[in-house]
């Protein structure tokens, strides 16, 4: 019986831990991107946009004014 329970528990713990690490990494990258215009420009180019100086300032201002979302805050409960 333990041959089935331990791998399932290990899988669940690994998924939860991986998700937590991913969220932490993504938040850290977004925080760095707010203060680094080169990183923001690189992300825009990867998405197919070429931002000029005015657009870059506007994008940085929008990112600074927008609060970081809390985990699960975007979901609506029924």
GUVEX-454889 format. One line per 8 residues: number of its first residue (from 1); their letters; for each residue x, y, z of N, C-alpha, C. Coordinates in pm, whole numbers, m for minus. Example, Ala and Ser with C-alpha at 12.3 -4.5 7.8 and 13.67 -1.06 7.14 Angstrom:
2
1 = AS = 1319 m569 780 1230 m450 780 1320 m330 780 ~ 1285 m225 708 1367 m106 714 1290 3 787 $
This chain:
78
1 = XXXXXXXX = 82 m120 0 0 0 0 87 127 0 ~ 193 126 79 281 243 84 353 265 m48 ~ 361 161 m129 424 173 m260 345 265 m352 ~ 218 286 m324 134 376 m404 119 513 m339 ~ 116 517 m208 90 643 m137 210 737 m145 ~ 330 688 m122 450 774 m119 475 842 m254 ~ 468 773 m368 488 845 m495 381 951 m522 ~ 258 926 m482 152 1025 m503 177 1148 m417 $
9 = XXXXXXXX = 214 1127 m290 244 1241 m202 365 1317 m254 ~ 466 1247 m300 586 1312 m355 551 1395 m478 ~ 465 1344 m563 422 1418 m682 348 1545 m643 ~ 258 1536 m548 181 1653 m505 273 1758 m444 ~ 364 1715 m356 458 1810 m294 547 1874 m400 ~ 591 1797 m499 674 1852 m606 599 1954 m691 ~ 474 1926 m722 395 2021 m800 371 2151 m724 ~ 337 2139 m597 313 2259 m516 442 2340 m502 $
17 = XXXXXXXX = 552 2272 m474 681 2341 m461 724 2407 m591 ~ 707 2338 m702 742 2395 m832 658 2516 m867 ~ 529 2510 m834 442 2624 m859 484 2744 m775 ~ 515 2721 m647 557 2830 m559 687 2893 m608 ~ 781 2813 m650 908 2866 m702 884 2944 m831 ~ 796 2894 m918 764 2964 m1042 701 3100 m1018 ~ 609 3108 m923 544 3235 m890 646 3333 m833 ~ 733 3285 m744 836 3371 m687 928 3426 m796 $
25 = XXXXXXXX = 971 3340 m888 1061 3381 m996 993 3483 m1088 ~ 868 3459 m1123 795 3550 m1211 777 3687 m1146 ~ 742 3689 m1019 727 3818 m950 859 3894 m944 ~ 967 3821 m919 1099 3886 m913 1136 3945 m1049 ~ 1109 3873 m1157 1138 3922 m1291 1054 4045 m1323 ~ 927 4045 m1287 842 4162 m1314 888 4283 m1235 ~ 933 4262 m1112 984 4373 m1031 1110 4430 m1093 ~ 1200 4343 m1140 1322 4390 m1205 1291 4462 m1335 $
33 = XXXXXXXX = 1191 4415 m1407 1155 4473 m1535 1101 4616 m1519 ~ 1037 4643 m1407 982 4776 m1384 1092 4881 m1376 ~ 1207 4843 m1323 1315 4940 m1306 1419 4933 m1417 ~ 1413 4835 m1504 1513 4819 m1609 1449 4837 m1747 ~ 1468 4952 m1810 1405 4977 m1940 1456 4884 m2050 ~ 1581 4837 m2039 1635 4747 m2141 1560 4614 m2142 ~ 1528 4564 m2022 1456 4439 m2012 1313 4454 m2067 ~ 1252 4567 m2039 1117 4593 m2090 1119 4603 m2242 $
41 = XXXXXXXX = 1220 4668 m2297 1234 4681 m2442 1254 4543 m2506 ~ 1333 4458 m2442 1358 4324 m2494 1228 4242 m2495 ~ 1150 4252 m2388 1024 4179 m2383 929 4226 m2492 ~ 925 4358 m2515 837 4412 m2619 880 4362 m2757 ~ 1011 4356 m2782 1059 4306 m2912 1024 4160 m2931 ~ 1032 4081 m2824 996 3940 m2835 848 3923 m2869 ~ 766 4019 m2825 623 4014 m2855 591 4077 m2989 ~ 690 4132 m3057 669 4188 m3190 644 4337 m3191 $
49 = XXXXXXXX = 669 4406 m3081 650 4550 m3073 785 4620 m3067 ~ 792 4738 m3128 912 4820 m3120 870 4952 m3056 ~ 904 4971 m2928 860 5088 m2853 958 5204 m2870 ~ 904 5323 m2892 990 5441 m2893 1002 5493 m2749 ~ 1073 5603 m2728 1100 5654 m2594 974 5689 m2517 ~ 880 5755 m2583 757 5796 m2516 673 5674 m2476 ~ 664 5577 m2565 589 5456 m2534 655 5378 m2420 ~ 789 5379 m2418 862 5311 m2313 833 5374 m2177 $
57 = XXXXXXXX = 833 5507 m2171 804 5575 m2045 662 5546 m1999 ~ 570 5543 m2093 430 5515 m2059 416 5372 m2006 ~ 484 5277 m2068 477 5137 m2024 538 5122 m1884 ~ 650 5189 m1858 711 5182 m1726 619 5244 m1621 ~ 557 5356 m1655 466 5422 m1561 346 5332 m1530 ~ 293 5265 m1632 180 5176 m1610 218 5060 m1519 ~ 339 5005 m1539 382 4893 m1456 406 4937 m1312 ~ 456 5058 m1291 480 5106 m1155 349 5135 m1082 $
65 = XXXXXXXX = 249 5186 m1154 122 5220 m1091 34 5099 m1065 ~ 59 4990 m1135 m24 4872 m1122 29 4787 m1007 ~ m54 4757 m906 m6 4675 m794 13 4531 m837 ~ 104 4462 m770 129 4322 m799 8 4241 m754 ~ m44 4153 m839 m160 4073 m799 m122 3968 m696 ~ m216 3941 m606 m194 3835 m508 m235 3703 m570 ~ m176 3593 m526 m213 3463 m583 m362 3436 m568 ~ m427 3404 m679 m569 3372 m677 m660 3493 m676 $
73 = XXXXXX = m604 3614 m684 m685 3735 m675 m767 3758 m802 ~ m723 3704 m915 m793 3727 m1040 m911 3635 m1065 ~ m929 3540 m978 m1036 3443 m997 m1164 3490 m930 ~ m1275 3470 m997 m1404 3505 m939 m1464 3381 m876 ~ m1517 3400 m758 m1581 3289 m688 m1729 3289 m718 ~ m1782 3172 m732 m1925 3159 m763 m2005 3135 m641 $
